[in-house]
C-alpha cells in the first residue's frame, strides 16, 4: 500500500498519488466552444446584420474569437441548411455559391430569442479569453486536476464529519482565492 501522506514525498513525482501532467497540445477536435443551439442563434443574427456566404460567416466567427477559434465548414454548413429548411434564412445561389439573407420569420425568431442571443455572445467572450490563454496558468490546471484526483481517491469514505471537513476546506480555499493575496504591512527601515 502506498503512503499518500508522507511528508517526504515531492509533489508531482507520482508516488504521492498525484501526477504532474504534461501540458495538453491543441489538436484533434479541440475544446467545445458553442453550447448546443448557439450557432442556430448566432448565424441568423450575423446574417441579419449583412447577407453573406457561409465562408464569410466562418471568417466573422473567427474574428469574434480574435483568431483563437475557427469553426469548420462541417459545423457551419449543416446549420445553415437547417436554418434554411426552417425558413429562418434564405439561400440564393449566385455563381455557384449561396448567399444567405434573413427572412421575416428569421427576424421574428431573433426578436423572440434576444435574451438567449445575449447569452451566446457572453459565452463567446468567455470562450475567447479561455482560448487566448487568459484562463488559468498550467500550474493551476494541474492543481485542479490534483484536487479532482484526491476527491476520486476518497470515494466511498464520506462520513458526516468528513463531509463537513472537506466542505470547509473547499469553501475556505474558494474564499481565499476570491479574496486575493493577503496584503502585507509595509515595514519601515529600522536602523
N, C-alpha and C positions, 0 to 999 in steps of 0.2 A: 504494500500500500504506500502511495506517495504521501509525503508530508507537505500539505499545501500551506502550512502555517509557519514554516521555518523562516526565522528572521535572516538567515544567511543566504537565502536564495535571491539572486538578482532578478528584478522584474524583467520579464520579456525573454528569459532564457529557455522557456518551455518546460522547465522542471517544476514550476510552481502551479501548473495548470493553466497559465496564461501564455499566450504565444505572441511573439512580435510578428505581425502580419506584414507582408510586403505590400507596398503601395499598389493599388489596382491601376492597371493600364486601361485607358479608354479603348474600346474596341467592341466587336460584336454588336449587339443591339443597343447597348448603352442604357442610360437611365430613362425611365418613363417620364416624359416631360408634361404631357397632357393627360388630364383625367378623362375617363370615358365621357363622350359627348362634347368635350371642349371644342374640338375642331368643327363640329356641327353648328356651333355658335360663332366661332371666330371667323370662319371662312365667309359666311354670308355678310358679316359685319365689314370685313375688308372689301368684299365685292360691292357692298352698298356705298362705300367711300369712293370707289372708282372701278368700273368694269375692267376686267383683266383676264389674262390667260392663267392656266394652272402654274406654269413656270414662274410667272410674276408673283403669285401667292407664295410659292416656296421661297422666293427671294425676300418678300416682305416679312415673312415669319423669321427667316434667318436674320434679317435686320433688327427685328424686335428683340432677338437674343444676342445682338451685337456679335454675330458670327459664332457664338458658342454652341449653337444647335441649328441644324438644318433638317427640316422634315423630308422624308423620302417621297418620291413620286408614288410609291406603293401605298402610302398613307393618304396623300392628298387627293389623288385622282379617284379612288373609290368613294371618298367622302363627297367629292364634287358630283359624282354620279348619283349618290344617294340624295343629295340636296336638289339635284335637277329632277330626279324622279318624284321627289316630294313637292315639286313645283315652287320651291323657295328661291331658286335661281334658274336662269335660262342660259343655255349654252348655244351660241351662234357660231357655226363653223365658218371661218374665213381663211382661205388659203390653207386649209387642212388642219388648222389649229382652232380649237374652241375658245371663244372669248365669252366669259361669263358676266352676266348682269343680274341684279337683284330684281325680283318680281314684287308685285303688290303684296302677295301673300308672304314673301320674304321680309318685306318692311314691317308688316304687322307682327310677324314672328319675332323680329328683333325688338320691337317695342314691348311685346309681352315678356321677353326674356332679358330685359335691360339689366336687372339686378344680377342674374346669372352670368351675363357677359362681363359685368364689372368684376365678378369673382374670377373669371377666366383671365382677365387682364392682370389681376392681382397675383394669381398663381404664376403667370408668365414672368412677372417681375421677380418673384421669389426664386423661381427656377433659374432665371438668368443669373442672379447673384450666385446661386449654388454652382451652376455650371462654369461660371467665370472664376471660381476658386475663392469666392468671398464667403463661403460656408464655414467650414471648420478645418483647422490645420490637421495634418495627418496624425499628429500625436494625440489629438482629441478624438479622432475617429478610432484610433487604437484603444484609447481608454474606454470609450463607449462599447466597443467590441468586448473588452475585458469585463465590463460590468454585466453585459448580457450573458457572457460565458459563466460568470460567477452565479448569476441567478439561475441559469440552467443546471449548474452543478448542485445547486441547493434543492433541486426538485424533490418534492415529496416530504420534506422535513420542515413543514411550516406549522410550528406550534403557535398558539396565540401570542406568547411572549416574543417569539422570533419574528412574527409578522409585524408587531409594533416596533421592534428594534430596527428591522430593515426599512420599514416605512419611514421612521425618524431619520435614519442615515440618509436615505434618498431625498427626503424633503429638505433636510438641513443642507445637503450638498447643493440641491437646486437653488435654495435661497442664497447660499454663499456665492454661487455663480452669478445670479441676478444682481446681487448687491455689489459685485465687483471687488477689486483688490482693496484690502484694508488700507486706510490712509495712515502712514507712519508719521508720528510727530517729528517736526524738524528739531534737531538737537543743535544747540549753539556751541560754537567752538569754545571749550573751556580750557584755557591755557594758564 
